[in-house]
Amino acid sequence: MKARWHSLWREWLSPLVYALLLTQSGATGVRVDGASMLPSLRNGEELVVPRAEGWAHRLGVGEYRRGDIVVFKPPREAAQEWQNRYRGLPLPWNYRPYLVKRVVGVPGDQIKVQQGTVYVNGQAVAEPGTMNYWDRFCHDTSSDLANFPALTVPARHYFVMGDNRSPGGSLDSRVFGPVDLRDVAGRAVLSVWPLARKADATPPCDGAAHPEQRVKYSGEVRWNPRWLAGQSH
């Protein structure tokens, strides 16, 4: 009997346990779906998210910072974010998909958006890469999302926004509110796929659904994998 259990552990149970430990406390991969993080991230990019850091933050060790790109599930109350399809395949149930956005406000911050500019605690946030990009195309300055009233971020919550500042370009905390820390899987630290991409991305400015399907790519082909942690936007 002892030999049988030893064989069962060695051949079946230990690989399963180690796989669970690796995926839960190691790192996992997440794919970007959509254009809400243009120009920083493009549809189809594969990101690396350290799970151990996410667990540590939920236990009170460390915290996310403004500017971090995080992977999270939207609040349960955000019914419009629930889905019943996974990568085009229908499912018999609804679920909360993981989203990718940037931390704009941490607990205690007062956030507001005025004419497309983000203010944190009364100070305009410098977003040179994001602002310069959208000023060239279709920077939304007049919609309700571009003029969001002041809100104070609750304890253990984060205010997140997409880098896409075109009309309807990102549905984020301006729509579903601050994100609870317990719903944050972790911080995206590395983009690993694709290996190469064209330098320029021209977004659609029609405000229609699925803008990622109409982004036009051009220019020289460049090496794509890059470090995201601490990246300016």
C-alpha positions in Angstrom: 0.0 0.0 0.0 2.8 2.4 0.9 4.6 1.7 -2.4 1.3 2.3 -4.3 0.8 5.7 -2.6 4.4 6.6 -3.3 4.0 5.8 -6.9 0.7 7.7 -7.1 2.3 10.7 -5.6 5.3 10.6 -7.8 3.5 9.9 -11.0 0.3 11.9 -10.7 -0.2 14.0 -7.5 3.1 15.8 -7.2 3.1 17.2 -10.8 -0.4 18.5 -10.2 0.5 20.1 -6.9 3.6 21.7 -8.4 1.7 23.0 -11.4 -0.9 24.6 -9.1 1.8 26.2 -7.0 3.5 27.5 -10.1 0.4 29.1 -11.6 -0.9 30.5 -8.3 2.4 31.8 -6.8 4.6 32.0 -9.8 3.7 33.8 -13.0 0.9 33.6 -15.5 0.2 34.9 -19.0 -2.6 37.2 -20.0 -3.6 38.2 -23.5 -4.7 41.8 -24.3 -8.2 41.7 -25.9 -9.3 45.0 -27.5 -7.8 48.5 -28.1 -8.5 50.1 -24.7 -4.8 50.3 -23.9 -3.6 51.9 -27.2 -1.0 53.1 -27.8 0.8 51.3 -24.9 -0.5 47.8 -25.6 -2.1 46.4 -28.7 -4.8 43.7 -29.2 -3.3 40.2 -29.0 -0.2 41.0 -26.9 0.7 38.4 -24.3 1.7 39.8 -20.9 3.5 38.2 -17.9 1.9 38.7 -14.5 3.7 37.6 -11.3 1.0 35.9 -9.2 3.2 36.0 -6.0 3.2 39.8 -6.0 -0.6 39.9 -6.4 -1.0 37.5 -3.4 1.4 39.6 -1.3 -0.5 42.8 -2.0 -3.8 41.3 -1.1 -2.2 40.2 2.2 -1.1 43.7 2.9 2.6 43.4 1.8 3.3 46.2 -0.7 0.9 48.0 -3.0 0.3 49.0 -6.6 1.4 52.4 -7.7 0.1 55.0 -10.1 1.1 54.1 -13.6 1.2 50.3 -13.0 -0.6 48.2 -15.6 -2.8 45.7 -13.8 -4.8 42.7 -14.6 -8.1 42.5 -12.7 -11.8 41.4 -12.8 -14.4 44.2 -12.9 -16.7 44.6 -9.9 -19.5 42.1 -9.7 -22.0 44.9 -9.9 -20.7 45.8 -13.4 -23.2 43.7 -15.3 -22.2 45.2 -18.6 -18.7 43.7 -18.3 -19.9 40.1 -17.8 -19.4 37.8 -20.8 -20.7 34.4 -22.0 -18.1 34.0 -24.8 -14.4 33.0 -24.6 -12.2 33.9 -27.6 -15.2 33.6 -29.8 -16.7 30.4 -28.4 -20.1 30.5 -26.6 -20.4 29.4 -23.0 -23.5 28.2 -21.1 -22.7 30.6 -18.2 -21.6 34.3 -17.7 -18.3 35.2 -16.2 -16.2 38.2 -15.3 -13.3 38.4 -17.8 -9.9 39.7 -16.8 -9.3 43.3 -18.0 -6.0 45.2 -18.5 -5.9 48.8 -17.5 -3.6 51.3 -15.8 -3.7 52.4 -12.2 -4.5 56.1 -12.1 -5.5 56.5 -8.4 -4.5 54.7 -5.2 -6.5 54.5 -1.9 -7.2 58.0 -0.7 -6.6 59.8 -4.0 -9.1 62.2 -5.4 -9.6 61.6 -9.1 -11.3 63.7 -11.7 -11.1 64.1 -15.5 -11.7 67.4 -17.1 -11.7 67.9 -20.9 -9.8 64.7 -21.3 -7.1 65.5 -18.7 -6.7 63.4 -15.6 -6.3 65.2 -12.3 -5.0 63.5 -9.1 -5.4 65.4 -5.9 -5.9 68.6 -7.9 -2.8 68.2 -10.1 -2.9 67.4 -13.8 -1.2 64.1 -14.6 1.6 64.2 -17.1 0.9 61.5 -19.7 3.1 62.6 -22.6 3.0 59.4 -24.6 -0.7 58.9 -24.2 -1.7 62.5 -24.7 0.6 63.2 -27.7 -0.7 60.1 -29.4 -4.4 60.9 -29.0 -3.9 64.6 -29.8 -2.8 63.4 -33.3 -6.0 61.5 -33.9 -9.2 61.8 -31.9 -8.6 62.9 -28.3 -12.0 62.9 -26.5 -12.5 66.1 -24.5 -16.2 66.6 -24.5 -18.0 63.4 -23.5 -19.1 62.4 -20.0 -16.1 60.0 -19.7 -13.8 62.9 -20.6 -15.4 65.1 -17.9 -15.7 62.8 -14.9 -16.6 64.4 -11.6 -14.3 64.2 -8.6 -14.2 60.9 -6.7 -12.2 59.7 -3.7 -10.7 56.2 -4.0 -11.8 54.0 -1.1 -9.4 52.0 1.0 -8.2 48.8 -0.6 -9.4 50.0 -4.0 -7.8 51.3 -7.2 -9.1 53.7 -9.9 -8.0 52.3 -13.3 -8.3 53.7 -16.8 -7.3 52.6 -20.2 -4.7 54.6 -22.2 -7.2 54.8 -25.1 -8.6 58.3 -24.9 -10.7 58.3 -28.0 -14.6 58.6 -27.8 -15.7 55.4 -26.0 -12.2 54.0 -26.2 -12.1 52.5 -22.7 -14.8 51.5 -20.3 -13.1 51.6 -16.9 -13.4 53.0 -13.4 -15.2 56.0 -14.9 -18.0 53.5 -15.7 -17.8 50.7 -13.1 -16.1 52.5 -10.2 -12.9 51.7 -8.3 -11.6 48.1 -8.4 -11.4 46.1 -5.2 -7.9 44.9 -4.3 -9.2 41.4 -4.0 -10.2 41.4 -7.7 -6.7 42.4 -8.9 -4.7 39.4 -10.1 -1.4 41.3 -10.4 0.8 43.7 -12.3 1.8 43.2 -15.9 5.6 43.4 -15.9 6.5 42.1 -19.4 5.2 41.9 -22.9 6.5 38.7 -24.5 4.4 38.3 -27.7 4.4 39.0 -30.6 8.1 38.9 -31.2 7.9 41.8 -33.7 5.4 44.4 -34.7 5.0 47.4 -37.0 6.0 50.7 -35.5 2.9 52.7 -36.1 -0.7 52.1 -35.2 -3.5 54.3 -36.6 -6.7 53.9 -34.6 -10.3 54.3 -35.9 -12.1 57.4 -34.7 -15.6 56.3 -35.4 -16.5 55.3 -31.8 -18.0 52.0 -33.1 -17.6 48.7 -31.3 -14.5 46.5 -31.7 -12.0 49.2 -32.7 -9.2 46.7 -32.5 -10.5 45.2 -35.7 -9.9 48.4 -37.6 -6.6 49.6 -36.3 -4.1 50.1 -39.2 -0.5 49.1 -38.7 2.4 50.5 -40.7 6.0 51.5 -40.6 9.2 49.6 -39.9 9.1 46.2 -38.1 10.5 46.4 -34.6 11.3 44.0 -31.8 8.3 43.9 -29.5 9.1 42.1 -26.2 9.7 44.8 -23.6 9.6 45.6 -19.9 6.4 47.3 -18.7 7.0 47.9 -15.0 7.9 51.6 -14.5 7.2 52.4 -18.1 6.2 56.0 -18.7 3.0 56.8 -20.6 
